[in-house]
Amino acid sequence: MDRDMLGDLSTLLAVTEEGNFTRAGHRLGISQSAVSHTIRRLEDKIGVRLLNRSARKVTATDAGEQLLAALRPSFQQLGNRIEEIRTLGERPSGLVRVTSSAPATRDILWPVVSQLVRDYPDVRIEISSEGRLSDLAEDRFDCAIRLGEHLSPDMIAVPVGPQLEMAAVASPEYLARRGTPDHPDALEEHDCILMRHRSDGPVYDWEFEIDGEDVVKKLSGPFILNDPGHVLTAARAGHGFGYLPLPEVRADLDSGRLRRVLAEFCPRFDGYHLCYMGRRNLSSALRLLIERLKASQS
């Protein structure tokens, strides 16, 4: 491919995105006639008509669509790489706002950011450890650390922790009073402390593996809470069973404040991920945090 064709292909992409030669010219900073001449030259080089032209709109022919299907991801990758290279010479600086659960902050985030701010004094990290799932755009967070099951399909997600498993836990006092269940079905006769991660979202159902099959249990109890710390408080007070990732209850299990049941029915699942909205226009500080968190897992 000759050097001029790269520019011609970029013009073709602009025309089809704008649907108009004049608007494409404004976007590219050239005249409408220059855009038209470029497209004719490209069609002559390739030997096929790439655009359907009408008084109202310009659209791609079948051949044009096939070419554009290859162009779009290639130009996207090129733009991303240019952005990465552009920031190489920058000294990372600025504020990065992160939302994360308290256990993920303690186990995953803190060991990384503690060293990062020593290495780069111009970087500042704000951490929100609320239990609820924040909306990154609405709450103006740059990134989040979340469990795999809470990832949105429109986010970029990078694993930053090992697989986990859930733990059903209750206080010794509650178990002495109500008995110890030996099967997930028995939880229907017990008080369960439930969670709703967002005020407009559903109550979180408890998932188990029984005879190799995933089983969802819809349970009930005296509380529906939105913070794992509050679930632990209620479980310690003897109000019933809590159901949380094992790292979040480890200290209570080690101290004896809580006891675990049904461990054999709790399968492993994808652990914590760092997630953010896109690769374009990442600040140098956020890019640095992403790279440090990724490196911490290698």
C-alpha positions in Angstrom: 0.0 0.0 0.0 1.5 3.4 -1.0 1.8 6.2 1.5 -0.9 8.4 0.0 -3.5 5.6 0.3 -3.4 5.7 4.1 -4.7 9.3 3.9 -7.3 8.4 1.3 -8.6 5.6 3.5 -8.9 8.1 6.4 -10.9 10.4 4.2 -13.2 7.5 3.2 -13.8 6.7 6.8 -14.6 10.4 7.6 -17.1 10.6 4.6 -19.0 7.5 5.7 -19.1 8.6 9.3 -20.3 12.1 8.4 -22.5 10.9 5.5 -21.6 14.0 3.6 -18.6 15.3 1.6 -19.0 18.8 3.0 -19.1 17.8 6.7 -16.2 15.4 6.1 -14.2 18.3 4.6 -14.9 20.5 7.7 -13.8 17.6 10.0 -10.6 17.1 8.0 -9.9 20.8 7.4 -10.1 20.5 3.6 -12.5 21.6 0.9 -15.5 19.6 -0.3 -14.0 19.3 -3.7 -10.7 18.0 -2.3 -12.7 15.3 -0.4 -14.5 14.3 -3.6 -11.3 14.2 -5.6 -9.7 12.0 -2.9 -12.5 9.5 -3.0 -12.5 9.3 -6.8 -8.7 8.7 -6.7 -9.1 5.9 -4.2 -11.9 4.3 -6.2 -9.6 4.4 -9.3 -6.7 2.8 -7.4 -8.9 0.0 -6.0 -10.9 -0.4 -9.2 -14.4 -0.5 -7.6 -17.0 2.0 -6.6 -16.9 2.5 -2.8 -19.7 5.0 -2.2 -23.2 5.6 -3.3 -23.7 9.3 -3.8 -27.1 11.1 -3.6 -28.2 14.7 -3.1 -29.1 13.9 0.6 -26.6 11.4 1.8 -23.5 9.4 0.9 -23.5 5.7 1.8 -21.0 2.9 1.3 -21.5 0.3 -1.4 -21.1 -3.4 -0.5 -17.5 -3.3 -1.5 -17.1 -0.1 0.6 -18.6 -1.7 3.6 -16.2 -4.7 3.4 -13.3 -2.3 3.2 -14.6 -0.2 6.2 -15.1 -3.3 8.3 -11.4 -3.8 8.1 -10.5 -0.1 8.5 -12.5 0.7 11.6 -10.7 -1.6 14.1 -7.3 -0.9 12.5 -7.7 2.9 12.8 -9.0 2.5 16.4 -6.0 0.4 17.4 -3.7 3.0 15.7 -5.4 5.8 17.6 -5.1 4.0 20.9 -1.4 3.3 20.3 -0.7 6.9 19.4 -2.4 8.0 22.6 -0.3 5.6 24.6 2.9 6.9 23.0 1.9 10.5 23.5 1.8 10.0 27.2 5.1 8.2 27.5 7.0 11.5 27.9 4.6 12.8 30.5 5.4 12.7 34.2 2.3 11.2 35.7 0.3 13.7 37.8 -3.2 14.6 38.9 -6.0 13.0 40.8 -7.4 9.5 40.3 -10.8 8.7 41.9 -11.3 5.0 42.6 -14.4 3.2 44.0 -13.7 -0.1 45.7 -15.0 -2.3 48.5 -13.2 -2.2 51.8 -11.7 -5.7 51.4 -10.6 -5.0 47.8 -9.0 -1.7 49.0 -7.2 -3.5 51.7 -6.0 -6.5 49.8 -5.6 -5.3 46.2 -5.5 -1.5 45.9 -3.7 -0.3 49.0 -0.4 -2.2 48.5 -0.1 -0.7 45.0 -1.1 2.9 45.7 0.9 3.2 48.8 4.1 2.7 46.8 2.8 4.5 43.7 2.4 7.9 45.5 5.9 7.5 46.9 7.3 7.0 43.4 5.2 9.8 41.9 4.6 12.6 44.3 2.4 14.5 41.8 -0.2 11.7 41.7 -3.0 11.8 44.2 -5.4 8.9 44.8 -9.0 9.3 46.2 -10.5 6.0 47.4 -14.2 5.6 48.1 -14.9 2.3 49.9 -18.7 2.5 50.0 -20.5 -0.9 49.8 -22.8 0.1 47.0 -22.0 -0.2 43.4 -21.3 3.3 42.1 -22.0 4.5 38.6 -18.5 5.6 37.3 -19.8 8.3 35.0 -22.6 9.6 37.3 -20.4 9.6 40.4 -17.3 10.8 38.5 -15.0 8.0 39.3 -12.1 7.2 37.0 -12.1 3.4 37.8 -13.4 0.8 40.1 -12.4 -2.5 41.6 -15.3 -5.0 41.4 -16.0 -8.6 41.5 -16.4 -10.2 38.1 -20.2 -10.7 38.5 -20.7 -7.0 38.9 -18.9 -5.9 35.7 -20.8 -3.9 33.1 -20.4 -5.0 29.4 -19.5 -1.5 28.4 -16.4 -1.4 30.7 -12.9 -2.5 30.1 -12.0 -5.0 32.9 -8.6 -6.3 33.9 -8.3 -9.1 36.5 -6.3 -7.9 39.5 -6.9 -10.7 42.0 -7.3 -14.5 42.3 -10.5 -16.5 42.1 -12.7 -16.3 45.2 -15.5 -18.2 46.9 -18.5 -17.1 48.9 -18.9 -18.0 52.6 -22.2 -18.5 54.5 -21.5 -17.4 58.1 -23.3 -16.9 61.4 -22.5 -16.2 65.0 -21.9 -19.1 67.5 -24.9 -17.8 69.5 -27.2 -18.0 66.4 -26.1 -21.5 65.6 -26.6 -22.7 69.1 -30.1 -21.3 69.1 -31.3 -22.3 65.6 -29.0 -25.2 64.6 -26.4 -25.7 61.9 -27.7 -26.3 58.3 -26.0 -29.1 56.4 -27.5 -28.3 53.0 -28.4 -25.1 51.2 -32.1 -26.1 51.1 -32.1 -25.9 55.0 -31.4 -22.1 54.8 -35.1 -21.6 53.9 -35.8 -22.4 57.6 -33.2 -19.8 58.8 -32.9 -16.0 59.0 -30.7 -14.7 56.2 -29.2 -11.2 56.0 -29.6 -10.0 52.4 -28.0 -7.4 50.3 -29.1 -5.0 47.6 -26.1 -3.5 45.9 -28.0 -0.5 44.3 -31.1 1.1 45.6 -32.8 0.5 42.2 -31.4 -3.0 41.8 -32.6 -6.5 42.8 -31.9 -8.2 46.1 -28.8 -10.4 45.7 -29.7 -14.1 45.5 -27.4 -16.7 47.0 -25.7 -19.1 44.6 -24.5 -22.6 45.4 -23.3 -25.7 43.6 -25.3 -28.8 44.3 -24.4 -32.1 42.6 -22.4 -30.2 39.9 -25.2 -27.8 39.1 -25.6 -24.1 39.9 -28.5 -23.5 42.2 -29.9 -20.0 43.1 -31.6 -19.7 46.5 -34.1 -16.9 47.1 -34.1 -16.4 50.9 -35.5 -14.0 53.4 -34.6 -12.5 56.8 -34.8 -9.5 59.0 -32.5 -7.2 57.1 -31.8 -6.1 53.5 -28.5 -4.0 53.6 -26.3 -2.4 51.0 -22.9 -2.7 52.7 -20.9 -5.8 53.5 -19.7 -4.2 56.8 -23.3 -3.9 57.9 -24.0 -7.5 57.0 -21.1 -8.5 59.2 -22.4 -6.4 62.1 -25.8 -8.0 61.8 -24.3 -11.5 61.6 -22.1 -10.9 64.6 -25.2 -9.8 66.6 -26.9 -13.1 65.9 -29.5 -11.9 63.4 -28.8 -14.8 61.0 -26.6 -15.9 58.2 -24.5 -13.5 56.0 -23.2 -14.5 52.6 -20.0 -12.7 51.6 -16.8 -13.3 49.7 -14.4 -15.3 52.0 -11.8 -12.6 52.3 -14.4 -10.3 53.8 -15.2 -12.7 56.7 -11.7 -14.2 57.2 -10.9 -12.0 60.3 -14.2 -12.9 61.9 -13.7 -16.6 61.2 -10.1 -16.5 62.6 -11.3 -14.7 65.8 -14.3 -17.0 66.3 -16.8 -14.2 66.1 -18.4 -16.1 63.2 -18.5 -19.7 62.0 -18.7 -20.9 58.4 -21.2 -23.5 57.1 -21.9 -25.2 53.8 -18.3 -24.6 52.5 -18.6 -27.7 50.2 -21.4 -26.1 48.3 -19.6 -22.8 47.5 -17.8 -22.9 44.1 -15.0 -20.6 43.1 -15.7 -17.7 40.8 -13.8 -14.8 39.1 -12.3 -12.4 41.6 -11.6 -8.7 41.6 -11.2 -6.7 38.4 -10.1 -3.2 37.7 -12.6 -1.6 35.4 -12.8 1.7 33.6 -14.8 3.2 30.8 -12.4 3.3 27.8 -8.8 3.4 26.6 -9.0 6.8 25.0 -8.0 10.0 26.8 -6.8 8.2 30.0 -4.9 10.5 32.2 -1.2 9.7 32.8 -2.0 9.1 36.4 -4.8 6.6 35.7 -2.7 4.9 33.1 0.1 4.4 35.6 -2.4 3.0 38.2 -3.7 0.5 35.7 -0.2 -0.6 34.8 0.8 -1.0 38.4 -2.3 -3.0 39.3 -1.7 -5.3 36.3 2.0 -5.7 37.2 1.1 -6.6 40.8 -0.6 -9.8 39.5 2.3 -11.0 37.4 
